[in-house]
Every structure is written in structure tokens, then in C-alpha cells.
Amino acid sequence: MKRLIKAAAVAAATLLASNASALEVGVPAPDFTAPSTQGEIVLSQLLEKGPVILAYYYADFTSG
């Protein structure tokens, strides 16, 4: 679970840094590849195993 949360944080940061537009509630997230501590992850591969929750912790790794 921690691995998934970390991967989701990296994915969210990647999406926010790109020219991606905001998603509406209920719209599926676009497929993406992101680095993780376990190698690269691909959203579509994770979805094959079941539901995925993407979370973004904007204050992670900060001193505050």
C-alpha cells in the first residue's frame, strides 16, 4: 500500500508538472508511466490488478 501511495504521489507530481488539464470528477485518469522505488509503474498495468487510488501529498518531504 505504501508503494502505491508513493507511486501515486510521483504520478500526480508528474501530471501537475506537465501541461495536463484538470480532470472532472468521475472521469478516468489518463494512462501514465512514472518512476518508483520498485522501477517504473504504468497505471494501466496497476488497473489490471484492481482499483487504484491516486493521492497527492503536496507537503510530503517538507520540513513544515
N, C-alpha and C positions, 0 to 999 in steps of 0.2 A: 504494500500500500504506500509506504514512504517513497519507494522508487517511482510509482505512478504520480504521486504528488509532485516530486521533484521534476519529473519529466514534463508534467503539465505546466509547471512554473516556467521552465525553459521554453516550452512551446508558446505559451502566452506572451512571454517577453519577445520571442522571435516575431510573432504576429504583430505585436504592438510596435515593434521597430520597423516593420515593413510598411508598405503602402496599402495594407489590408483595410477594408472598410468594416465598420461595426456590424455585428450580426444582430438580427432581430430575435426575440425570444421564440424558441421553437424551431428555428432554422438550424439544420445540421452544420457543424463546423466543417470547413474545407479540409481535405486531406493535407497532411504536412509531415515532414521529416525533421526531427530535432535531435541534437546530441544529448546523451545522458551518461551517467556513470557506468551504465551497462552497455555502452555502444549507442548507435543511432536507433531511434524509435520511429515508427511510422504509425500514424493514427489509424489508418485502415486495417493494419495488422492487429492492433490492440482491439479494435471493434469486432474482429472475428471471434475473439475470446469472450466478448460480452460487453455490457455498457461501460462507458468511460466517462469519468467526471474530470473536467478541466478546471483547475483552480489556479489563481494567480495571487501570490502573496507579494505585493509590491514593496513591503518593508523587510522582506527576508534578507538576511545577511547585512543588516544595517545596525548601527550602534544605538539607535533610539528605541 
